């Protein structure tokens, strides 16, 4: 399990729903899906294993750096690479479906309202790296 595999799974779930998502949508869907998962199940052993690369707080909200750069050539266009559906991530599917149709600007705005982002907004504006621990997500999604 890894964040790379999770990103591929998110893309596959979107494809199965006959939807295409942008890189920005991918980042926010991953963030909110993990946050909602933590709200429901807590920080599980499997989640700890999957969360091998933390989100970073960027201008448009939380981003997994390697996945951002992997898909950045698409810009604001839909990702055209095929996803890989992985059954071990199926517990996340209801959250993926929930956020895949939400307005991306609202998701960005909502991510900015979470305490980890707004408490670090000055650092973010100065391009300092701010990494999210799973405990940060737990706090952000428990309020």
BAFI-3210 file (N, C-alpha, C; in Angstrom, 3 decimals, decimal comma, padded with zeros to 6 digits):
// residues 143
n [1|2|3|4|5|6|7|8|9|10|11|12|13|14|15|16|17|18|19|20|21|22|23|24|25|26|27|28|29|30|31|32|33|34|35|36|37|38|39|40|41|42|43|44|45|46|47|48|49|50|51|52|53|54|55|56|57|58|59|60|61|62|63|64|65|66|67|68|69|70|71|72|73|74|75|76|77|78|79|80|81|82|83|84|85|86|87|88|89|90|91|92|93|94|95|96|97|98|99|100|101|102|103|104|105|106|107|108|109|110|111|112|113|114|115|116|117|118|119|120|121|122|123|124|125|126|127|128|129|130|131|132|133|134|135|136|137|138|139|140|141|142|143]
n.u [000,847|000,471|000,847|001,120|-000,084|-002,627|-003,366|-003,463|-005,561|-007,684|-007,911|-008,688|-011,189|-012,605|-012,545|-014,071|-016,502|-016,988|-015,814|-013,467|-010,634|-008,827|-005,408|-005,415|-007,954|-007,509|-005,627|-007,140|-009,291|-007,937|-006,977|-009,377|-010,739|-009,055|-009,153|-011,911|-012,052|-010,404|-011,986|-014,096|-012,949|-010,608|-007,016|-005,696|-003,740|-003,305|-003,710|-001,584|000,499|-000,057|000,237|002,791|004,014|003,724|001,020|001,606|001,328|000,213|-000,273|-002,820|-003,958|-003,693|-001,214|000,218|003,421|005,019|003,040|001,761|003,784|004,056|001,737|001,621|002,045|-000,371|-001,610|-004,369|-006,039|-007,816|-006,539|-005,026|-003,890|-004,247|-005,915|-005,302|-007,187|-007,498|-008,356|-007,745|-008,083|-010,738|-012,347|-012,183|-013,699|-016,361|-015,889|-014,274|-016,087|-017,880|-016,419|-015,547|-017,372|-017,694|-017,387|-014,317|-013,141|-014,482|-013,615|-010,899|-011,095|-012,361|-010,340|-008,511|-009,715|-009,217|-007,411|-004,651|-003,784|-004,491|-003,180|-000,604|-000,376|001,232|003,807|003,366|002,907|005,462|006,702|007,658|008,154|005,483|004,422|001,829|000,947|-000,580|-002,003|-002,528|-004,410|-006,382|-007,096|-007,951|-010,205|-011,881|-013,117]
n.v [-001,182|002,234|005,805|006,408|004,171|004,549|006,958|006,075|004,302|006,051|007,430|005,282|004,622|006,922|006,673|004,315|005,335|006,780|009,287|011,927|013,208|016,086|016,955|018,620|018,005|015,292|015,481|016,776|015,007|012,754|013,802|014,575|012,136|010,488|011,947|011,739|008,987|008,615|009,972|008,185|005,622|005,987|006,182|003,718|000,653|-000,148|002,265|003,770|002,379|002,844|005,609|006,654|008,830|012,074|014,496|017,788|021,193|023,340|026,216|025,825|024,083|020,834|018,599|015,733|015,515|013,935|012,759|014,970|016,013|013,879|013,988|016,564|017,543|017,551|019,825|021,910|020,198|017,077|014,073|011,696|009,242|005,763|004,526|002,310|-000,113|-001,138|-003,590|-003,488|-000,888|-000,342|000,425|003,141|003,984|005,051|007,592|008,651|008,720|010,550|012,990|013,350|014,570|017,042|020,618|021,879|024,286|024,828|022,692|023,282|025,686|024,725|023,048|024,954|025,969|024,197|023,573|022,867|023,885|026,694|027,554|027,460|029,196|031,473|030,374|028,811|030,752|031,721|029,711|027,602|024,273|022,439|019,705|017,278|015,343|012,190|012,521|015,228|015,359|013,871|015,584|017,830|016,823|016,191|018,257]
n.w [000,000|-000,750|-001,214|-003,882|-005,126|-004,089|-005,335|-008,003|-007,746|-007,117|-009,550|-011,157|-010,026|-010,673|-013,469|-013,779|-013,136|-015,308|-015,382|-015,607|-013,993|-012,824|-011,989|-009,731|-008,693|-008,116|-006,025|-004,018|-003,691|-002,731|-000,287|001,137|001,138|002,673|005,059|005,738|006,020|008,256|010,121|010,354|010,892|012,313|012,818|011,212|011,129|008,486|007,132|008,115|006,926|004,214|004,052|003,091|002,060|003,019|002,854|001,698|002,636|000,342|-001,808|-003,054|-001,292|000,385|-000,897|-002,403|-003,016|-004,910|-006,482|-007,498|-009,191|-010,891|-012,439|-013,390|-015,985|-017,249|-016,531|-016,073|-017,266|-017,740|-016,298|-018,287|-018,126|-017,505|-014,597|-011,813|-010,512|-007,203|-004,997|-002,237|-001,506|-001,454|000,717|000,701|-001,401|-001,213|-000,226|-002,210|-004,367|-003,269|-003,228|-005,819|-007,450|-006,424|-006,416|-007,392|-006,577|-004,226|-002,678|-002,441|-001,018|001,309|002,273|003,001|005,218|007,206|010,192|010,094|007,659|007,726|010,030|009,243|007,146|006,649|006,434|004,196|002,229|002,093|000,841|002,408|003,481|004,683|006,306|006,549|009,242|010,015|012,326|012,256|010,194|011,426|013,506|011,993|010,716|012,748|013,864]
ca.u [000,000|001,255|000,094|001,137|-001,140|-003,914|-003,649|-003,863|-006,892|-008,638|-008,102|-009,453|-012,578|-013,193|-012,754|-015,200|-017,701|-016,964|-015,407|-012,040|-010,296|-007,583|-004,418|-005,903|-009,026|-006,888|-005,019|-008,178|-010,033|-007,092|-006,957|-010,668|-011,063|-008,295|-009,713|-013,194|-011,736|-009,927|-013,149|-014,932|-012,236|-009,401|-005,753|-005,520|-002,421|-003,243|-003,558|-000,191|001,327|-000,340|000,635|004,246|004,452|002,688|000,558|002,257|000,411|000,567|-001,196|-004,174|-004,328|-002,798|-000,717|001,263|004,396|005,409|001,887|001,566|004,754|003,772|000,625|001,586|002,028|-001,753|-002,075|-005,751|-006,805|-008,017|-005,470|-005,360|-003,260|-005,208|-005,735|-005,220|-008,125|-006,914|-009,374|-007,375|-008,468|-012,187|-012,964|-012,143|-014,493|-017,516|-015,372|-013,823|-017,302|-018,445|-015,662|-015,224|-018,339|-017,757|-016,712|-012,924|-012,843|-015,008|-012,726|-009,689|-011,485|-012,597|-009,042|-007,884|-010,375|-008,708|-006,424|-003,262|-003,456|-004,515|-002,151|000,683|-000,539|002,396|004,891|002,981|003,141|006,924|007,145|008,279|007,476|004,677|003,934|000,707|000,986|-001,933|-002,653|-003,039|-005,660|-007,355|-007,572|-008,658|-011,482|-012,691|-013,733]
ca.v [000,000|003,464|006,946|006,262|003,214|005,162|007,906|005,276|003,769|007,160|007,646|004,133|004,759|007,967|006,089|003,383|006,176|007,538|010,660|012,235|014,192|016,832|016,755|019,314|017,172|014,091|015,840|017,070|013,772|011,947|014,439|014,475|010,714|010,012|012,622|011,113|007,631|008,761|010,326|007,009|004,436|006,323|005,939|002,264|000,135|-000,119|003,652|004,147|001,763|003,532|007,026|006,620|010,175|012,952|015,684|019,045|022,327|024,218|027,326|025,344|023,054|019,695|017,955|014,717|016,081|013,053|012,555|016,228|016,103|012,785|014,350|018,013|017,874|017,709|021,157|021,917|019,235|015,767|013,086|010,738|007,945|004,852|004,203|000,882|-000,406|-002,044|-003,948|-003,138|000,509|-000,205|001,147|004,574|004,293|005,932|008,955|009,063|009,087|011,755|014,198|013,428|015,439|018,349|021,738|021,892|025,530|024,681|021,774|024,055|026,600|023,939|022,591|026,125|026,206|023,243|024,267|022,641|024,808|028,119|027,858|027,517|029,963|032,351|029,518|028,400|031,902|031,859|028,463|026,675|022,977|022,060|018,349|016,824|014,026|011,619|013,133|016,534|015,090|013,437|016,795|018,665|016,217|015,896|019,529]
ca.w [000,000|-000,841|-001,731|-005,341|-005,456|-003,768|-006,422|-009,164|-007,445|-007,253|-010,983|-011,657|-009,566|-011,519|-014,806|-013,706|-013,076|-016,549|-015,084|-015,679|-012,969|-012,997|-010,937|-008,536|-008,134|-007,540|-004,734|-003,019|-003,419|-001,838|001,030|001,811|001,334|003,837|006,227|006,090|006,486|009,637|010,944|010,568|011,377|013,044|012,118|011,242|010,753|007,033|006,718|008,411|005,892|002,957|004,121|003,017|001,689|003,580|002,156|002,034|002,521|-000,768|-002,013|-003,349|-000,336|000,556|-002,105|-002,306|-003,947|-006,017|-007,358|-008,215|-010,280|-011,813|-013,325|-013,636|-017,409|-017,691|-016,154|-015,567|-018,058|-017,119|-016,364|-019,345|-017,855|-016,869|-013,190|-011,489|-009,428|-006,221|-004,007|-000,859|-001,253|-001,641|001,837|000,390|-002,596|-000,962|-000,070|-003,547|-005,106|-002,644|-003,553|-007,235|-008,127|-005,752|-007,058|-006,958|-005,858|-002,857|-001,955|-002,113|000,055|002,519|002,797|003,625|006,503|008,199|011,024|009,691|006,572|008,072|011,040|008,550|005,909|006,442|005,932|002,846|001,360|001,966|000,202|003,348|003,445|005,841|006,062|007,367|009,885|010,089|013,492|011,805|009,480|012,430|014,173|011,036|010,341|013,940|014,299]
c.u [000,889|000,359|000,069|000,021|-002,524|-004,312|-004,124|-005,263|-007,957|-008,936|-008,945|-010,921|-013,289|-013,496|-013,945|-016,531|-017,843|-016,706|-013,891|-011,769|-008,969|-006,631|-004,879|-007,038|-008,465|-006,345|-006,082|-009,010|-009,233|-007,137|-008,275|-011,084|-010,330|-008,832|-011,024|-012,990|-011,288|-011,084|-013,985|-014,201|-011,027|-008,165|-005,427|-004,088|-002,244|-003,044|-002,133|000,755|001,169|000,254|002,166|004,855|003,372|002,219|001,427|001,235|000,943|-000,510|-002,632|-004,573|-003,344|-002,476|000,286|002,254|004,684|004,257|001,551|002,496|004,554|002,722|000,617|001,555|000,617|-002,311|-003,471|-006,653|-006,892|-006,804|-005,895|-004,683|-004,280|-004,880|-005,597|-006,117|-007,503|-007,937|-009,024|-007,727|-009,979|-012,891|-013,016|-013,125|-015,666|-017,071|-014,894|-015,024|-017,899|-017,748|-015,387|-016,186|-018,441|-016,962|-015,295|-012,573|-013,347|-014,131|-011,437|-009,985|-011,691|-011,273|-008,300|-008,505|-009,931|-007,508|-004,977|-002,862|-003,420|-003,519|-000,775|000,656|000,636|003,580|004,618|003,264|004,628|007,557|007,951|007,464|006,771|004,076|002,826|001,022|-000,443|-002,701|-003,196|-004,360|-006,746|-007,946|-008,423|-010,051|-012,349|-013,452|-015,000]
c.v [001,239|004,592|006,914|005,313|003,797|006,156|007,159|004,694|004,858|007,408|006,515|004,209|005,828|007,415|005,143|004,129|007,052|009,020|010,759|013,303|014,861|016,491|017,423|018,520|015,916|014,387|016,056|015,831|012,885|012,493|014,239|013,025|010,157|010,658|012,010|009,689|007,682|009,113|009,105|005,867|004,732|006,063|004,454|001,881|000,195|001,307|004,129|003,597|002,494|004,933|007,133|007,935|011,138|014,024|016,847|020,158|023,271|025,285|026,871|024,176|021,896|018,980|016,870|015,052|015,167|012,841|013,832|016,283|014,992|013,182|015,820|018,393|018,047|019,083|021,084|020,984|017,899|014,867|012,015|009,386|007,032|004,647|002,702|000,635|-001,449|-002,323|-003,541|-001,691|000,725|000,505|002,652|004,967|005,232|007,385|009,498|009,517|010,391|013,025|014,380|014,361|016,823|019,389|021,868|023,167|025,473|023,739|022,477|024,973|025,855|023,449|023,737|026,439|025,229|023,846|024,042|023,604|026,241|028,489|028,022|028,395|030,900|031,555|029,113|029,530|032,159|030,606|027,552|025,389|022,724|020,710|017,994|015,446|013,480|012,211|014,528|016,362|014,674|014,657|017,646|018,121|015,861|017,123|019,796]
c.w [000,000|-001,349|-003,265|-005,781|-005,179|-004,863|-007,666|-008,974|-007,603|-008,732|-011,575|-011,251|-010,400|-012,910|-014,819|-013,666|-014,318|-016,318|-015,278|-014,638|-013,306|-011,855|-009,628|-007,880|-007,474|-006,151|-003,662|-002,697|-002,473|-000,406|001,773|002,050|002,544|005,108|006,678|006,606|007,946|010,566|011,291|011,267|012,252|012,191|012,258|010,847|009,232|006,510|006,976|007,355|004,555|002,927|004,157|002,529|002,154|002,602|002,603|001,826|001,450|-000,924|-002,244|-002,453|-000,324|-000,758|-001,726|-003,417|-005,153|-006,998|-008,123|-009,426|-011,312|-012,854|-013,734|-015,108|-017,965|-017,360|-015,565|-016,379|-017,327|-017,315|-017,364|-019,158|-017,179|-015,395|-013,020|-010,282|-008,503|-005,122|-002,576|-000,500|-001,339|-000,494|001,598|-000,710|-002,327|-000,789|-001,414|-004,369|-004,575|-003,135|-005,038|-007,988|-007,492|-006,534|-006,501|-006,192|-004,422|-002,035|-001,553|-000,933|001,374|003,121|003,476|004,987|007,584|008,910|010,593|008,586|007,074|009,155|010,408|007,305|005,634|005,892|004,486|001,861|001,145|001,357|001,128|003,357|004,777|005,520|007,050|007,947|009,882|011,260|013,160|011,062|010,459|013,143|013,220|010,700|011,556|014,409|013,521]
res [x|x|x|x|x|x|x|x|x|x|x|x|x|x|x|x|x|x|x|x|x|x|x|x|x|x|x|x|x|x|x|x|x|x|x|x|x|x|x|x|x|x|x|x|x|x|x|x|x|x|x|x|x|x|x|x|x|x|x|x|x|x|x|x|x|x|x|x|x|x|x|x|x|x|x|x|x|x|x|x|x|x|x|x|x|x|x|x|x|x|x|x|x|x|x|x|x|x|x|x|x|x|x|x|x|x|x|x|x|x|x|x|x|x|x|x|x|x|x|x|x|x|x|x|x|x|x|x|x|x|x|x|x|x|x|x|x|x|x|x|x|x|x]
***
